[in-house]
Every structure is written in C-alpha cells, then in structure tokens.
Amino acid sequence: MNIVVVGTQWGDEGKGRVIDLLARKVDAVVRYQGGSNAGHTVVVDGEKFVFHLIPSGILHPGKKAIIANGVVIDPEQLLKEIKDLKERGIPVEKNLYISANAHVVMPYHKDVEKWEESLRGKGKIGTTGRGIGPAYVDKVARRGIRMGDLLERKTLEEKLNLNLKIYGNLLGFSYSKEEILEKFLEFGKKLKKYITDTSLLIYRLMEEGKDILFEGAQGTLLDIDHGTYPYVTSSNASAAGVCTGCGVSPRSITKVIGVAKAYTTRVGEGPFPTELKDEIGTLLQERGNEYGATTGRPRRCGWFDGVALRYATRINGLDELILTKLDILDKLDKVKICVAYRYKGKVIQDFPNRFVMWRECEPVYEEMDGWKEDTSKVTSYKDLPDAARKYIKKIEEIGKVPIRLLSVGPQREEMFTAP
C-alpha cells in the first residue's frame, strides 16, 4: 500500500497525529513538500513532539523517515530537530534519509521574504518569515542550491556567487560569501550521512513490496495552484504534489486519505468565509488550543466549511476522511455547517476559483443541534451522542467522502473508527 495523507482545509488539521497512527503499519514515511514553515504535533504518552521537517513517523522504531526532493530544507533547523530527537532517545541515524535534490533555504531567502511582506502592506500574505517562498522561487528560476551541493565546495561556491550577485544587484542586500560558504559546507558535513537519492530509495522499497506513507505540509486550500491564491504556500500541498515531490509514478499511489477538523481554522491572512469573530470563535480557539506549532500565532477559527471539503475531495481524489477535534464542539448548543456560498445574491455550490469571489462570498449554513456532552472519553462511534453522529453524517453527505476515523483528543489512543 502506498498511502497519501493530505490536509483538506488551510492546514493544521491534525495530520501529524494521523501520520503517527498510520506509521505503525507501514515501512517508510515520506515528506513530499513544504519546509520548516509547517509543523506537525504529536503527543505520545503525554510527551509532546513538534516536527517541522522530519516526518513524524520517525517516532516508530525501524520505520524509514524520508525527506524527499519537493521539500525545501533549512539545514540549521533540521540539525536542531535531529539533535532534539537524539536527546530524547530517537534513533535518527538509522532511519533518516534526505534527498540530495531537495533545495536549501539560504539566509538571503529569509530577508527577501520579510522585505517583500513589508512592501505588501495591508495586502501581506502572512508568511512565517522562514524563507520558504523565495527558496522555491530560486528553484523555479534554476539557480537554487540543493542539499547535494553542500557536499561540494566548488559547486556551492559557484551557485552562491550567482545568487549573491543577483540579490546584491537587484535588492542591494549585502552578505559575506565566505561566511555563508563555510557555514553551509559545515552543515553539509554534518548531514552527509543522511543525503541520498530518495527517489531511487522509494522506488526500491516499492519494488520490494514495502508499505509507504506520504505526508504533506499545510492543506489543499494553501496549494500554490489550487488554493486561495495569492494567500497560499509556495508548493503543491495537494495529493498531486507527491509525484513531483518524490519522483514516483501516479500509478503507484494506492489510497488518498484526507484529514479535516470538525470546524475550520486558518493561520495568516486571506479569505475565510466561515470565520467567527465572536465568542464562539474565541471558544473554539481556546478549547482547541489553536496556536501555530511553528510560530505560536493564534489561528482564526470558524464553522466547518462543507464547500471547501467537497472541493478538496475532488482535487485530491479522496478515498476517505479522518475527522479530528470533534470534542472541541462539545459545549455548543448549536453547530453550523456551511453547505453553499452566496455571491452577489446567487447561491453557488462549488468552491470559487477567483480571489474577488472568495472575498465577497457569504456562507450559507445548515444549523444543527449540539450535543452538550463530553466526548473526550468516548472510545467507539456507537457511544457518541446522537447529535454528534448526525453532525458527522452531514459532513460525509456534503463532502461526498466517507469518514473512517474520528479523534476526540491529542493522544494516540484517542482515535477510533467510524462505520
């Protein structure tokens, strides 16, 4: 089985814990896009692990953790993650593999991103300032530095010379070439043992009949092509990103699993039709601990968006859905699901593809009874309150995708199957 796990909203759906759960049954976990601007949080026996670059499957002994070519890597951040995991007894050396073709986030990328955000003013994207976007820009502009380049002084120096000229001449930025060169060559020495041809490694694992889990960062609505552009990330966060991000054939993918929260959240700027700026939004934020794993920024919260889920089902070809954080809604008298949008007086069923429409769309809600019961200790679907089961069924109906797993807490064991 080669399974893709993808976020169906604006990220932060709880993919990390889903990956952690599914990783038990596979031989390798592969991260296929994004950078250290994303974070996956996993709680194991009360101990919290936050991953930015390393696949969370590394917590399971004997599982290969692969960072593929579609990821942009901040070597300093990666080394911090490796160090932290080692100190906590995780055998990183035996299981971590890094693509030689993954692009590197350089110091000037972070400065460029902050500079560009400042120019946007009120129209800022709300990036993390981690240099992810500019790193992808250099990749597309064919001047990017890749992980394999950190192992060869001549190649790294040539590419660095070009980039420093470009950023110096165009933007007036000034850097010490020697300082950057030596620093990143040192990163290369420390990471050399992990750097390899991950596309070939994945291919061989598939030939051997091994089971592989592909994990992405962010979510479908942040996809560079299919998200709420320009308020998106800089890579393909949808399931399609697996093929180019790992160097695997579309024919090799067996199943695509989507992850969604029982409500909706978004970090940063951009359209959010179901956003709640009232006491209910505050309640969701506090009960759900909705603060970014990477930046600590508070997440904007709103009702579940069924139009967005239906779109994500279509874009990703979802086979099934995992619904997380159902327990966060426990205290509400009423719950709402967005079943359509209203744009200039007209009701539309499909997710818009133009920014002006997202900005002006109003949600059309279906209101349902809340359950007003504590579900955080529930361990089976049949023990959920009737109103909670009706809510779940409505999401399946609107999203046109079956829900297979439900979570009612952050721990590994707080997840159970749905019929």
Order of alpha helices (4+ residues) and beta strands (2+ residues): beta-alpha-beta-beta-beta-beta-beta-alpha-alpha-beta-beta-alpha-alpha-alpha-alpha-beta-alpha-beta-alpha-beta-beta-alpha-beta-beta-alpha-beta-beta-beta-alpha-beta-alpha-beta-beta
